[in-house]
């Protein structure tokens, strides 16, 4: 349909209207530029605010976990060691074993009431004399027996340098626990490695617009990464005021308006984790984006000028042809496949996409009826309703299943429009089609996968019987495990599918039995089984293969997803301590697990024993690398 315009407008008025539109468009580009700049700055500041809050949450968790480990080490050695009955040569190996593979702790040492190092995990520290004011004390009061205190970060690598008063350029953070033995006070002192935090912070956030800092409750900045906060005590005083009111918060600094501060005060340690963002440093970070916006707007303005010149020169001469071409382009571009047919259904014209989908050439289609493509998938009533709609002059929309020349089926979403002539009679039908065959196939595949998962979940429930389950943990036993794997193989029906096995082994389980008794060991097994069962799908299976060895079967699961599930199970094991009884007293016990992961897509050919063997190899590698970790084997072939 042609678009009618009133061409009786006087040329002068037309030029004024055209000029107004032209300058209006340029003004819109300028306004868009400044709006985009402001939006970019606001977005960058908002993103910075969100990032500092999220980073603070992650960092506080890391700091708390690390300091929990330090406190646990202190309490563990204080609980089992008698300070008044020590021998440095005998104690050093035990202390070395206590902090083995612990990157947070450089050394753990025993000091007498004069500050002399009696025993240490680092033999070089023994005999060093530590000034009394260097031993950490609780703020405002002397240390009581059994109380842990953290001090300031000092410029020494370990106690031997502190005692000699000579620094090698490193730093250390001391924590102490006061104990008494035979009426004499002693201190267990841990040298914490600040580099652990700095390395973690550098990996988490290396943005020069943010500073990560660790403060104590005296307002001292212990450790920091990137310098954003200006020197002086005003910032620390403001932070302490905020932290005393709320343990978790976010505020814009009153003394330094460009700074936004997110903080979290540790609930169990005297430290405040902060991430400070500097708005003034956001600009340089987005300078390249600012230039891009400027170039884009300048380019758009240039294009507007060029287009306006071209349109002005050809406006009157090409008006109707441009409008008609625009209409045709919109109609063709709206759909990939187009066909035209006469009122009796004879094909008049098709485009290249239609030819490619049908497999017929244009010569084979033109002059033939659309029934040539009928697949037989639709009943006669379907086509009767279609033709009734079209002959009534209404647009028909629906889904068609057609058959290509090669005999294959393909599905299309169709919109068929009756075109009328000047007398209102239907002159042709124009059909627009979108190929949805791939979507149909994906839907069918998804439904098949869903049914398989339901079948496996049902099989898992059916296998939870006394003969197939472990009486202690209620997890599947070896018999239930093998029956479930057999069902998985049957469900695959010869089709390749990813299958992952996790081999789990509780770390130091024999030590738990020897220390707390077998009843405590049974409680650990039951608790771990419950936690792991809660982390897997209904279509997965948890089995106890013997002792502290468990196995998790993950059907339809690739290596990446399997490693992710293994990491969840590892975190669930140590997420909370297990309460066990020793000599009638309840104690909390932190449990860790080592996990091996093996994945294959040829389970039916290889057999479950081969896959489980590879998972066990990965498990042993996890044990060798220090336990409490996940190691994945390469795909089993």
Secondary structure, 3 states (H helix, E strand, C coil): CCCCCCCCCCHHHHHHHHHHHHHHHHHHHHHHHHHHHHHHHHHHHHHHHHHHHHHHHHHHHHHHHHHHHHHHHHHHHHHHCCCCCCCHHHHHHHHHHHCCCCCCEEEEEEECCCCEEEEECCHHHCCCECCHHHCCCCCCCCCCCCCEEEEEEECCCCHHHHHHCCCCCCCEEEEEEEEEECCEEEEEEEEECHHHHHHHHHHHCCCCCEEEEEEECCCCEEEEECCCCCCCCHHHHHHHHHHHHCCEEEEECCCCCCEEEEEEECCCCCEEEEEEEEHHHHHHHCHHHHHHHHHHHHHHHHHHHHHHHHHHHHHHHHHHHHHHHHHHHHHHHCCCEEEEECCCCEEEEECHHHHHHHCCCHHHHCCCEHHHHECCCCCHHHHHHHHHHHHCCCCEEEEEEEECCCCCEEEEEEEEEEEECCCCCEEEEEEEEEECHHHHHHHHHHHHHHHHHHHHHHHHHHHCCCCCECCCCCCECHHHHHHHHHHHHHHHCCCCCCEEEEEEEECCHHHHHHHHCHHHHHHHHHHHHHHHHHHCCCCCEEEEEECCEEEEEEECCCHHHHHHHHHHHHHHHHCCCEEEEECCEEEEECCCEEEEEEEECCHHHHCHHHHHHHHHHHHHHHHHCCCCCEEECCCCC
